[in-house]
Amino acid sequence: MSDDNKVHVDLRTSFGKGFARRLRAEGKIPAVLYGHGTDPVHVALPGHQVSLIIRRANAVLDLDIEGKAQLALVKDVQKDPVRQIIEHIDLLVVKKGEKVHVEVPIVVTGESFSGTIVTVDVATIKLEVEATHIPEHVQVSVEGLEEGARITAGDVTLPKGASLLDDADLLLIAVSTPVAEEAEESAEAEAEAAPAAEAAAE
């Protein structure tokens, strides 16, 4: 856990849209912390620091709530659809060693065989991992793969300690030849065959 993820928060005792607007004007983000059978705790997070942290999927915050430390997984970030300002964050209480269910982004590496294209059907993979060891992403190589190649969730090499939650047969990535290219090759083949056919007819 990076020290950059240590966040000092303020407890909130006031609620409502007006109070939330005032918080955001002060550079803070309204949030609620829940889980493990505890009562929800309403807090205000430092806006700039947390905005940087949550650029990473499944960020875990090391909260300091009036001197008490608490780990929290960012479960949901609500943004204004137009201005993209963070309006509210849902935080899930987690403990060291505890396993959580998360969706981790897939990063495609390498280049498939010349003339083929790579289609990503599913951009994330669902895993069960330790809350304090959530991978930023999972790499999947398509290096040299030819037309018709398919990569399913079960084909992916998972990080140490991670378990797959998706169906092993779930298609993540497919390699194919562009339709236009196939048509072009077919037309070229027909053009080459035409003189031979004419010669045979004569």
N, C-alpha and C positions, 0 to 999 in steps of 0.2 A: 504494500500500500504506500503510495507516494505521499510525501509531506504536502505536496501541492493540493491533495484532496482533503486536507484538514480545513474544516469550515466552521467558523464561529457564527452561531445563529442566535436570533432573538426570539423569545416566546411571544406569541400574539394573543392578546386578550380581546381585541376588537375584530369584527368581521364585516362583511358586506362589500358591495362593489365600490362604494365611495372610499372606504378605508384601504381597499386593495389598490385603488388608483393612487392614493397618497403614498402608499408604500413604494409603488413602482416609480413614482416621481422622485422619491428619495434614493433610487438606485437599488431597491431591494425587491425580492421576488417572494410572493406569498406561497407557502407550501404546507402540506399536511403529512405527518409521519404516522404510519399505522403498521399493525402486524403483531404476530406472536400474542394475540389475545389482549393486547394493551389498548387503552383508550386512545383515540386519535390525538396527536399533539400538533397544534397549529404553530408554525414558526415563520420567521422572515429570514430569507437567505441573502447574502451579499451578491447582488446582481452580476457584476462584472466577473468576479471570480468563478461563480457557478456557471455562467454562460460559457466560459472557456472549458470548464471541466466536462460539461455535458455534450460537447461536440463529439466526444467518444461515446459509442453505443454502450449501454448497460453500465454507466459510470456508478461507482460506489463512493459515497461521501463519508468521511470520518468527521462526524458532527461533534461540536462542543456545545452542549446545551446547558448553560449556566454551570459550567465546570464538570458536567457529566458527559463522558464519551459514549457515542452511539454510532454504529455503522448503519448506513442506509443505502439501499439500491434505488436508483432513479427508475421508477416504473412508468411514469407518464409525464409528458411535457405538453402543456396546453399553450398554443401560440395564437396571437391575433392573425387571422388568415391574410389580412392585407398588409399590415405593418410588420408582421413577423416578430412582434415583441412577445417575450415570454410572459404569460399572464398568470400561470400557476403550475406548480410541480407536485406530483404525488411521489412520496418516498416510502419504501418498504423497509421495515426494521429487519436487519440481518445480523447474524452472529458469526464470528470467526469459525471456520470449519463447516459451517452450514452449507448445504447444497441448494442451489436455486435453479429455476427453469428460465432460460433466456434465449432470445433469437440473436444469433451472431452473424454479422455481415460476411458474405463470401467474396474473396478477392481472387480474380482469375489471373494466373501468371502464364507466361510463355506464349508461343504462337502455334496455331494449328497448321496443318499441311497447306502448302501454297494453293491458293484458289478457293479455300473453304472459308466459311464464316462460323463464328461461335455465337450461339444463342443461349443466353442465361434465362432459364425458365423460372427459377426461384433464386432470389438474391440473398436470402438468409437461411441459416440452418438452426434448428432448435436443439439445444443441448441442456444437459444437467451438469452443472459445474459448481465448484466451491465459490461462494460469494466473493471471496477475496482474491480469486484467481480466474476471473472472467477474461477470456481472450478478446483482444480488440477485433480480431477477424480470424477467419479460417482460409488458408490459401489452397487453391485448387489449380493444378497445372494442366494445361491443354497442349503442352509442347509436342508438336509432331503428330497430333491426332488427326485421323483422316475422316472423310465423309462417312456418316453413319455412326460415329463414336458417340456414346452416351455416358454421362457421369451421373450416378445416382447418389443419394445421401449415404448409402452403405459403402460407397467407394472411397469416401473422404477419410483421410488420415486425421483423426481427432487429436486435439491437444491432450497432454498427459492428465489423467484424472477426470476427463470429460466423458459423458455417456450420450449417445444419440437418442433423441426423443422423437424425431421424425421417422416415418416409415422408411425402411432401408431401400425400398424400391422407388422412392420419390425422385423424379427426374429433376436434376438441377441444371445441367448443361448439355446441350446437343451440338454436334458439329455437322454442318451440311454444306452443299454447294449452292450458291445463289441460283435462283430459277432462271434469271436472265442469262447467266453464263451457260447454264445447261442448254437453253434454247439456241444460243449462239453456236455452241459446239455441235448441236444437232444440225443446224443450218449449214455449217461448214462441211459436215460429213455428207450431207445430201448433195451439196454443190460439187464435192469431189467425186461422188458416185455418179453424177449425171453424165459426164462425158463418157465414162466407161459403159454406161447403159446404152447411150446413143451409138457408140462404136459397135456394141454387141448386136444392136438392132440392124445396123447396116450390113 
